[in-house]
Amino acid sequence: MFSVSSHSLTHTHTTMSQSAFFKFSYHKPHHHTPLLFPNHLSIAPPLLRTTAAFRRNAAPDPPLGFPGAADVIVVGAGVAGSALAYTLAKEGRRVHVIERDLREPDRIVGELLQPGGYLKLIELGLEDCVDQIDAQRVLGYVLFMDGKKTKLPYPLEKFHAEVAGRSFHNGRFIQMMREKAAALQFVRMEQGTVTSLLEQDNKTVVGVQYRTKGGEQLKAYAPLTVICDGCFSNLRRSLCHPKVEVSSSFVGLVLENCQLPFENYGHVILADPSPILFYRISSTEVRCLVDIPGPKVPLMWSGMANYLKTTVASQIPPGLQDAFLSAIDRGDIRIMPNGSMPAEPNPTRGAMLIGDAFNMRHPLTGGGMTVALSDIVLLRDLIKPVGDLNDASSLCTYLESFYILRKPMASTINTLAGALYKVFSVSPDDARKELRQACFDYLSLGKIFSGGPIALLSGLNPYPLSLILHFFAVAFYGVGRLLLPFPSFERMWVGARIVFCAFGIIFPIIKAEGIRQMFFPTSIAAFYRAPPHR
């Protein structure tokens, strides 16, 4: 078929190497022949040199126009990369996707898509990717605390009946997206590890250097390179200012052949010391995620099983305890660090970041895929009127608007995730205890008191100001509970500390997101950037 050569166009009809193109096989194998376009220059490779995660000395400019190259290189074929490749190819762009491992991923996060994310999936034409993978409808959450529970349904009354959250095996979902993208004639999907960015003399990224599955070192060129290689990205350092904070870890288990107390709802147990999550990922499997606070898991594998049995099991609903203990005995215990990283881009000509490589939040609220898909829709709409991507300087200036326009959705979900995790975690401080109880009681009031916050969490109402109003409404609700019916000096003091505690939780998150970008985006010049002339 085809193999890539970085030396000459004369090799374009040799046998395809094992690393090249990938066929997918989850339930319904496709048989297609993607359009294969040459992705190299007929010039000597020394005209370029590389940057491995950070910029090194530059090299002379290669010839302009990138003859024979892709329009866009996408590094990573996860949720963000596959969706981006599909939507750009549908617009007629030639997309070269390079993914480190095209086998089905096996992860314990990225398994819950909020209704807002499902709406974005529809906008992208990818909603059928949740079909035929045994995905489960999610209609909201149930909170459990100190023997009490409250149901928090998504406010879906104004939407079509199909609109809801979805939960599934992350790997199955990604494989379906990869399959759909690879079926397009303008997508070329290749297995390889990108080791560095290729850079011109004027600090413009013009492509990537990568190593194929067979160990061959190749170069690929395109006017725009989009890095979406996930939370452990080794390429983002030159494209942003990464400040990754790991606040906890998830310990993941799969419970088999059990019934949730409330089917089609995610279950959040406000346990000690931090939340425990249950949600269905198939018709026969329930995912359990136990949060362990701290930047590092303090227990070894042998100690983890004992901790789960002695400390965690007694705090989960009785109907799930037997399945929980059986899952521990099977020994398939997985651990995933929960990192947060605010988006601090370093606008770079010819390259940009997207997905978890660019912006992360605590996965408690399951908002990561919703933010990523929202970013893909926005980026598609911004690039659509741009005829020529080769004017790197003009394109980079124009795409600065992306970082402002994404803020309503991204900052709302990011802020809520960080704030809720801190509120729901147990603290010895009296004010934090009262705030935690106030949050549970406030949500238990129903109507707008639960519908408003759940609309924010689900991506259906991405308005940062609404988030702030609800968050401080919870704080003042907690103060009111203390002062009624008879206030005392001690209660007044605790009430004041509740307000200060709420401020101390949410202000650092808002500051990291950018106060001006969140609440006054129209005051920033980049908000009004127009596309470059064709």
Helices and strands as residue ranges (DSSP letters): G 9-11, G 45-47, E 49-51, E 72-75, H 79-90, E 95-99, E 112-113, H 115-124, G 127-130, E 136-138, E 140-145, E 148-153, E 165-167, H 170-182, E 187-199, E 205-212, E 217-221, E 224-227, G 236-238, E 245-256, E 266-269, E 276-280, E 285-293, H 301-307, I 308-312, G 313-315, H 318-330, E 334-340, E 351-353, G 355-357, G 363-365, H 368-383, H 392-405, H 407-424, H 430-444, H 448-457, H 464-483, H 489-513, H 515-519, G 521-523, G 525-528
